[in-house]
């Protein structure tokens, strides 16, 4: 039996391991007939394994850390140095596996949200392994209004996966160009969760967007500096005045 939890004392403690984290969630799972729940849950890890194999990530496939299956999704840890490869080509390979599955007429359609984060969590093999604030934030990203809005409004025929990256992951792996994906393929949002005091900058990525995603209701706009917003307003006003003068 593990030790009972004690309040923090006056002495320092070593930081838990820094881990990369991946979360997956199936859209509309609870609304599906109960007879489908167990087969879908059992299918989640195999479809992820197929994607990891296609992405050349066999080491991750065989060395997942603190894997958990919530029924409608998966959460796991992995070595942080693999973050760029999980983002690219990992996300696109997962999209391809979902698209291949969904192309079969008799298959139950599976569309997913994915969240990627990194932080300090309890090391594998210890009581409460994989737990910590970073794990909480992984699931908040996965449940955020913004990533749900994109997947809800995207075309089921073309958009099988929508991903959201924490700002930390974006800064470390994307902005500094460790991934093969250009930073402009990601959209900055303020990730929020209904009923929770949570609001963090995050980055949306849609491997195969549909045209109607050019304007998604409820999807936050990136926060622009005030001077840039003011400059845009001045430019717009200037253009309006010039057009008016030209007509006269």
N, C-alpha and C positions, 0 to 999 in steps of 0.2 A: 504494500500500500504506500503511495507517495506521501511525502511530508505535507502537512497542512500549510497553506500559504501564510507567510508572515509579512507584516508591513515593512517597507524599506527601512534599513537602519542608517547609521551614520557613516558606515564604511563603504568604500567604492566596490563595485563588482565588475567583472569582465563583461564586455558587450557580447550578446549572442552572435551567432554566425550571420554574416551578410549573405543573403540568398536572393536569387532571381525567382520570381513567382509568376505562374500562369493560371488564370481562371477561365473556365468555359461554362456557358449556360445555354440550354436549349430554349428557344423562344416558344411560348405557348404550351409548355409541358403540362402544367396543371389543368389546362382545359382539354387535354387529350383524354380519350377513354382510358379507364384504369387498366384495361387489359394490355395497353401499350407501354405502360410505365416501366415495368421490369425489362422488357426487351430493349427499350431505348437506353435505359441505364447501363445495361450490359454491353451495349454497342459503342458507348462513348470512348472507352479506352482503346478498343481496336481501331476505330476510325482515327483517333489521335496517333496511334502507333504507325498506321499506314502513312499519315502525313509526315511524321518525323522521319520515317525511313526514306520517303521520297525526297525530303529536304537534306538527306545525308547526315541526319542527327541520330544515328544508331546508338551512340554512346548515351545520349539523353534518354532514348527509348528504353534502354535496359537499366538506367540508373536514375529513375525518377525518385525524388525525395518527398517524403510524407504525403504521398498521393491519397486523396480522399474523394469519394464519390457521394455527392449529395442527392443522387437520384436524377435530378434534372441538370447536373453539371459535374465538372471535375475541378479540383484545385491541386496544384503540385508545386514543388520547388525544384530548382536545378542550378547548376553552376553558373555564377554571374557572367563568366567569360563567354558563355553561349548566347547571351542576350541578342547580339546582332543577328545571329543565325536563326534564332526562333522568330525574330521579326521578319527577316528576309533570308531565305525563302520560306521559312516555316509557316507564316500566316497564309501565304498564297497556296502552299501545298495543302493546307487544311481546307482552304476554300475549294481547291480542285477536288479533294476527296468528297466534300459535301455535295458539290455540283454533280459528280459522277453518281453518287448515291441517289440524289434527287431526280436524276434523269430517268431512273427506272420507274415505269408507271405504277407498279405494285408496291413500291417502297413508301413508307411513311416519310413525309417531307421533314427534314431536319435542317433548321437554320440556327445559327449560333451567334452569341456575343462572346468576345474574348477580351480579357483584361490582362495587362502585363505590368508588373511592378517589381520593385526590389527594395530590400531593407533587412533589418535585423530581426530574426525570428529564432525560436528555440531550436537547437541543433537536432538533427535526426538521431533517434535512439534514446533521447531523453524524455521524461514525462512532459506531456504537452507539446511534443515536437511539432514544429511548423507554426506555432502560435506566436502572436505578438502584434503590435500596432500595424506593421506592414501587411500582415495577413488580413487584418480588418479593412485596411484601405483597398486591398486587392478586390474584396467583395463589394465595397462601396462603389468602386469604379464600375464593376460589372453590373451593379444595380442602378447606375445613374440614369437620370431622365434622358440625358443627351445621347448615350449610346443606344438606349431602348427606342428613342424617337427615330433614329436613323434606320434601324432594322425594321421597325414597324412600317415606315413609309416607303421603304425601298421596294422595288419590284421583286417578288419571290422568284421570278424566272431568271434573274441575273445576279441578285445579291444574296449570297448564302451565308456570308460572314461579315460582321462589323467588329473592329477591334478598337480598344481604347487603351492608350499608354499613359502611365503616370508621367508627370513632368520630369521626374528624376530619370526615368528610363529614356524619355525623349532627349533630354540634354546629354546624357552619357553616350547613348548608342546611335541616335539619329542626327541630332544637330552637329555633332562632331564627326559625322560621316563614317562611322564604323559599320553601318548597314549599307546595303546596295540601293536603298530607296532614298530618293531625294527628299529633303525636309519639306518641300512644298507639296508633297503628297499627303501631308498631315494637316488637320484643321484644329486649331486651338479652341478649346471650350472651357467653360467653368462647369466642372462636373458637380452635380447636386443630386441628393437622394431624398425622395419624399419622406417627410416625417422625421428627418434627422438634421442636426446642425452640422452639415458637411458641405463644404464648397472648396474644391481644389482645382487648380489649373491642370488640364489633361489634354490629350491629343488623340483625335479620331483618325482612324485609317480604314478605308473601305477598299479591299482588293479589286472588286468589280462593281463600281457604282452604277446605278441606273439614273437615267436622265432626270427623273423627278426629284432627285436628291439635291438639285440646285437650290431648292427652297424647302427646307424641312421645318414644319411648325414645332416650336418648343426647343429648338436647338440653339444654344447660346452663341452669341457672336463673340469673337475674340475681343479682349479688352485692349483698346488702342490708347496710346498716350494722349492726354488732353490737347497738347499742341498740334498733334497730327489730325485729330478730329476737327479742331478749329480751322486748320489749314484747308481741310477738305471742304468745310462749309464756305470759307472765303472763296475758294476756287469755283465752287458751284454757283455762288452768288455772282461772281465776276462773269462767268460764262452766260448766265441768264441775262445780265445787263447788256452784254455785248450782242446777244441774239436780238434783244429788244431794240437796240440802237440800229442794228443792221436792217431790221424790218422797216424802221422809220426812214 
